[in-house]
Amino acid sequence: MTLFASPEDVRERLAATGYLADDAIATTVFLADALGKPLLVEGPAGTGKTELAKAVATAADAGLVRLQCYEGLDEARALYEWNYRKQLLRIQAAGEQAWEETHDDIFSEEFLLSRPLLTAIRRTEPTVLLVDETDKADVEVEGLLLEVLSDFQVTVPELGTIEATRKPFVVLTSNATRELSEALKRRCLFLHVDYPDAEREKQIVLTRVPEVVEALAEALVRTIRTLRALELKKAPSIAESIDWARTLVALGLDTLDEATVQQTLGVVLKHNSDHTRAIKELGLEPQG
């Protein structure tokens, strides 16, 4: 059972959540859904990759299951593990009971701790599985993902093979800090997401912060794009553009002058070196 009827259906339903998708995004999301293929979304940090998965879940009225990847992530945290403390208590309570009987008891559903991958596979309701920042995980995790995403099933030796009764819509995101394996890429549809053009980003800001006047949104986006062109440690994300607009609305401002930029720059730049460079490049007076 698919979630979307057409690319236009994707576009309209994502827009209703506040996510403005272009043709490439709408079409690729539709095809991933129609073909039952995982969607690999790659691009710079802050371009809305994670938000796309959240928007798809909201638009499709599906549950969102998120696996946040990081260095050192292992199978126990990604797939499942046993509740060892509870098992030990059961063993102690069993006393002289035959080990074979106790063993079968403690390796049952009651003691299984389901992690994101297994949770997503076992859900019978519409589900979006978000494997976030896949490139931060070790290569071994890619092997685990290959196994799970190839057949949408997991083998728990003590319980047998657990197959998905309803495949989740899978979104893997990557900031391209390392190259993912060709084997993983072959199983996915690929979508590169970059920062939107000025007009689309202005529309995103106006959609998410309807209280902001258009002229202020335009000036804000123009400044954000200037900042992104600098060699910063962390370029402003789309989310930070939205936060900046909300900040200006909260301050009751409808223009973005030099003093306002100076006072609120911390909303979009989070490193002192970036502040220093931005102040210099924007021709602002350093604050004493």
C-alpha positions, 0 to 999 in steps of 0.5 A: 500500500503506497502513501502517495498518489502522484508527485503532485500529491507529494508536493501538495501534502508536504506543503500542507506540513510547511515543507515546500518541495521542488519537482526533484524532491516531490518526484523522488519521494513519490518514486521511492514510495511507489517502488518500495525503495529506500531514499538516500538524501545527501547534501550539506548540513542544514538543508532540510534532509531530516525535515523532509523525513519528518514532513513525509511522516506527517503528510502520510499520517505515518509514525516516525521511527528515527535511528540517529547514527554516530561513531560507535553505533552497534547492532544492539543500539540499532536493532535489538538487545536483551534486557539482561537485568530483567533476565538475571532477576528471572534466573535468580527467581527460578532457583533450582528450575531446569536451565533449559526451561529458564533459558527458553523463558528469558529469551522470549518477547518479554525480555526483548528490547526493540531498537529503531530498525526492528521497531520499524519492521514490526510496526503494522501501521504506516511508518517512516524509518529515518536513518539520520546522518548515516555517514557518521556510523561505522562501515559495519553499520552499513552492512547491517543496514544492507541486510535489513533493507534488502529483505525488510526482515530481521533474524533473532536467533532465539526467536526466528526471523521477523518479517515486515508485514508492512514495509516502512518508507525509509529515508537515509540522510548523509552529510557526505562526510564520508563516501557510503558503500556502492552496495548501499547506494544501489539499494536506494534512490538518490536525492541531492538536496542543496540550499534552496534558491533565494525565492524558494527560501523566502517562501519557506520563511514566509510559510513557516513564519507568516507574521514576518513581512515579505520585505523583511523575509527578503532582506533576511534571506539575502543576508543569509545567502551572503553569510553562506558564501563566506568560509564559515565553520558552520554555514547558517541552515534553513532552520536558522533562517526560520529562527532568525525570522521568528526572532525579528518578529518577537522583537517587533522589527520589520527591517533588517539594519546593521544594528539588528544584524549585529545584535541578533547574529548569534541566532544564525552563527554559533562559532566566535570565528564565524562572528568575527569573519561575518562582522568583517565581511558585512562591514559591521562595526565590532561591538566593544 
